[in-house]
């Protein structure tokens, strides 16, 4: 979509100013936005505002979504429990990390239910647990990994409580335990002026009935790094099939509509011209020829 927009902007579009197209690596795992900022992105290519969007399979093609205000900060964690392996028939000779891992996963959820106010947002998801290689062996170690999503003001409390839970639970089970943190990303804090600009542009393109104000989400996105140093807005472009149309996905994918980060995900190629058009119209309106 950005390449298509680049071609149109270079050959046909009329605008008064300079456009910088950001092809960013490592959005999901390595903090590409932060690396580009550290590499003097905005000093080398000064901009007054920055915009970005994500395809959104929960909306059909031809629909857009925007959101005012702040998003969730995120950080990933890795918990390592070290015990002593033994034969499964003789567990008393070892130090089993698996019961402690189960306790820790359960206790993490009390940070959500008992350490923050019920009206505040937050989620702790343990998404990986790895231990053992044989059914007749108590493993010597266990690793839990996952992610935390919460408002920035709660992040320090989440980290403090989770660290206490890991260390104290490990001690109770006579294990060595530690928690490591990685891939912190600030919230996507959309700016009011730029978001209203995007909202009106969407309405003019497809009509108000196809433009939606998205509810708050705990999804993270390293575009937030850009918004902490330049004004801008991050929004969503529908990528699902139109109502009544056959699913666009290739044969062999799982049944039903695909969500993001799903093994059944298949990008809807029909979105490319619409997304490119949106970028071109955004540039032409923001940099109106006077």
C-alpha positions in Angstrom: 0.0 0.0 0.0 2.8 2.4 0.9 4.7 1.6 -2.3 1.6 2.1 -4.4 1.0 5.4 -2.7 4.6 6.4 -3.3 4.3 5.8 -7.0 1.1 7.9 -7.3 2.5 10.7 -5.1 5.7 10.8 -7.3 3.9 10.7 -10.6 0.4 12.3 -10.3 -0.5 13.8 -6.9 -0.5 17.5 -6.2 0.7 18.7 -2.9 2.7 21.5 -1.3 5.5 20.1 0.9 7.6 17.1 1.6 6.4 13.5 2.3 8.5 11.0 4.2 7.5 7.3 3.8 8.6 5.2 6.7 9.4 1.5 5.9 10.0 0.3 9.4 11.5 -3.1 10.2 10.8 -5.2 13.4 7.5 -3.8 14.4 6.4 -6.9 16.3 9.5 -8.1 18.2 12.5 -5.8 18.1 11.2 -2.2 18.6 11.9 -0.9 15.1 10.4 2.5 15.8 12.6 3.1 18.7 15.7 2.1 16.7 14.8 4.4 13.9 14.3 7.3 16.3 17.7 6.5 17.9 19.1 6.5 14.4 18.0 10.2 14.0 15.0 9.5 11.8 13.4 12.9 12.6 16.6 14.8 12.5 17.4 13.4 9.0 13.8 13.7 7.8 12.0 16.4 9.7 8.2 16.1 9.8 5.4 18.1 11.3 3.2 15.1 11.9 3.2 11.3 11.4 0.4 8.9 10.5 0.1 5.2 10.5 -2.5 2.5 10.1 -3.1 -1.2 10.7 -5.3 -3.5 8.7 -8.2 -4.8 10.8 -9.9 -8.0 9.9 -12.9 -7.4 12.2 -14.1 -4.6 9.8 -15.1 -5.3 6.2 -13.2 -3.6 3.4 -14.5 -0.1 2.9 -14.8 0.6 6.6 -12.3 2.6 8.7 -11.8 3.1 12.5 -10.2 5.8 14.6 -9.7 6.4 18.3 -8.9 9.5 20.3 -6.8 9.4 23.4 -4.3 7.0 24.9 -3.5 3.4 24.4 -1.9 0.7 26.5 1.8 0.4 27.2 3.2 -3.1 26.9 6.1 -5.1 28.2 7.0 -8.8 27.8 8.2 -11.1 30.6 10.1 -14.3 31.0 10.0 -16.3 34.3 12.6 -18.9 35.0 12.3 -21.4 37.8 15.2 -23.7 38.6 14.8 -26.8 40.7 16.2 -30.3 40.7 15.2 -33.0 38.3 14.4 -36.5 39.4 12.6 -39.7 38.4 8.8 -39.2 38.2 8.3 -42.2 40.5 10.5 -40.5 43.2 9.4 -36.8 43.3 10.5 -36.4 46.9 14.2 -36.6 45.7 13.8 -33.6 43.5 12.5 -30.0 43.5 9.6 -29.8 41.0 9.2 -26.4 39.3 5.9 -27.2 37.6 3.6 -26.7 40.7 5.3 -23.4 41.4 4.8 -22.4 37.7 1.0 -23.1 38.0 0.8 -21.1 41.2 2.6 -18.2 39.7 0.3 -18.1 36.6 -2.7 -18.1 38.8 -1.3 -15.5 41.2 -0.5 -13.1 38.3 -4.2 -12.8 37.7 -4.7 -11.4 41.2 -2.6 -8.4 40.2 -5.5 -7.7 37.8 -8.3 -8.5 40.2 -6.9 -7.2 43.5 -4.1 -4.7 42.9 -5.6 -2.3 40.4 -9.0 -0.6 40.6 -11.7 -2.5 38.8 -12.4 0.4 36.4 -8.8 0.5 35.3 -7.6 -1.4 32.3 -5.0 -4.1 32.3 -4.2 -7.6 31.2 -1.5 -10.2 32.0 -1.3 -13.1 29.6 1.0 -16.1 30.1 1.3 -17.3 26.5 4.1 -19.9 26.8 5.1 -22.5 29.4 8.0 -24.9 28.7 9.2 -27.7 30.9 10.3 -31.3 30.6 11.2 -33.6 27.8 10.0 -37.0 29.0 6.9 -38.3 30.7 8.8 -40.1 33.5 11.1 -37.3 34.5 10.4 -34.4 36.9 12.1 -31.5 35.0 14.8 -29.4 36.6 13.5 -26.1 35.3 10.4 -24.4 33.9 10.0 -21.2 31.9 6.9 -19.1 31.6 6.6 -16.2 29.1 4.0 -13.7 28.3 3.0 -10.1 28.0 1.6 -7.2 30.2 -0.7 -4.5 28.8 -1.8 -1.6 31.0 -1.8 2.2 31.2 1.7 3.7 31.7 0.8 4.8 35.2 0.2 1.2 36.3 3.3 -0.4 34.7 5.6 0.0 37.7 3.1 -1.5 40.1 2.5 -4.5 37.7 6.2 -5.1 37.5 6.7 -4.8 41.3 3.9 -7.2 42.2 4.8 -9.8 39.5 8.4 -9.8 40.7 7.3 -10.3 44.3 5.1 -13.2 43.3 7.8 -14.9 41.3 10.5 -14.5 44.0 8.3 -15.4 47.0 6.6 -18.4 45.3 10.0 -19.8 44.2 11.2 -19.5 47.8 8.1 -21.2 49.1 8.8 -24.2 46.8 12.6 -24.2 47.5 13.4 -23.1 44.0 15.5 -20.4 42.4 13.2 -18.0 40.5 13.7 -14.8 38.5 11.7 -12.6 36.1 13.2 -10.7 33.2 11.5 -7.9 31.2 11.9 -7.0 27.5 10.4 -5.2 24.6 8.8 -2.3 26.4 6.6 -0.2 24.2 4.8 3.0 25.2 1.1 3.5 24.5 -0.3 4.7 21.2 -1.4 8.2 22.4 -3.2 9.7 19.5 -3.2 13.5 19.2 -6.6 15.3 19.0 -6.0 17.5 16.0 -4.4 14.9 13.8 -7.1 12.3 14.8 -9.9 14.6 13.9 -8.2 15.3 10.6 -8.1 11.5 9.9 -11.7 11.1 11.0 -13.0 13.7 8.6 -10.9 12.4 5.8 -12.4 8.9 6.3 -15.9 10.3 6.3 -15.3 12.2 3.1 -13.9 9.1 1.4 -16.5 6.4 2.4 -19.3 8.1 4.4 -20.0 8.5 8.1 -21.8 5.2 8.3 -18.6 3.3 7.5 -16.3 5.2 9.9 -16.2 3.9 13.5 -14.8 5.1 16.7 -13.0 2.1 18.0 -13.4 1.1 21.6 -10.3 1.1 23.9 -8.0 -1.8 23.3 -5.1 -3.4 25.1 -3.3 -4.0 21.8 0.3 -2.6 21.7 2.0 -1.0 18.8 5.5 0.5 18.6 4.1 3.4 16.6 3.6 4.8 20.1 7.3 5.7 20.1 6.8 8.1 17.2 3.8 9.7 18.8 5.8 10.6 21.9 8.1 12.8 19.8 5.8 14.0 17.0 2.1 14.7 16.8 0.1 12.3 14.8 -2.5 9.5 14.7 -2.7 5.8 14.3 -5.9 4.3 12.8 -7.4 1.1 11.3 -8.5 0.1 7.8 -11.0 -2.7 7.4 -9.6 -5.8 5.7 -12.4 -8.4 6.1 -14.7 -9.6 3.4 -17.7 -7.4 2.5 -21.0 -8.5 3.9 -22.4 -11.3 1.9 -19.2 -11.9 -0.1 -17.3 -15.2 0.0 -14.4 -15.3 2.3 -11.3 -14.1 0.5 -8.9 -16.5 2.2 -7.2 -19.3 0.2 -8.3 -22.9 0.7 -6.8 -24.7 3.6 -7.2 -22.1 6.2 -9.2 -22.7 9.3 -13.0 -22.2 9.3 -14.7 -18.9 10.2 -13.3 -15.4 10.1 -9.6 -15.1 10.8 -8.3 -12.7 13.5 -5.0 -11.0 13.6 -2.1 -13.1 14.9 -4.0 -16.2 13.8 -2.5 -19.3 12.0 -5.4 -18.8 9.6 -4.6 -15.2 8.7 -4.4 -14.4 5.0 -4.0 -10.8 3.9 -6.8 -9.5 1.8 -5.1 -8.2 -1.4 -8.2 -6.2 -2.3 -7.2 -3.8 0.4 -4.1 -2.6 -1.4 -5.7 0.0 -3.8 -7.9 1.3 -1.1 -5.1 1.7 1.4 -2.9 3.4 -1.2 -5.7 5.8 -2.1 -6.2 6.6 1.6 -2.5 7.6 1.9 -2.6 9.7 -1.3 -5.7 11.6 -0.2 -4.2 12.1 3.3 -1.1 13.7 1.8 -3.0 15.9 -0.6 -5.3 17.2 2.1 -2.6 17.7 4.8 -0.3 19.4 2.3 -3.0 21.3 0.3 -1.7 23.3 -2.7 -2.3 26.9 -1.9 
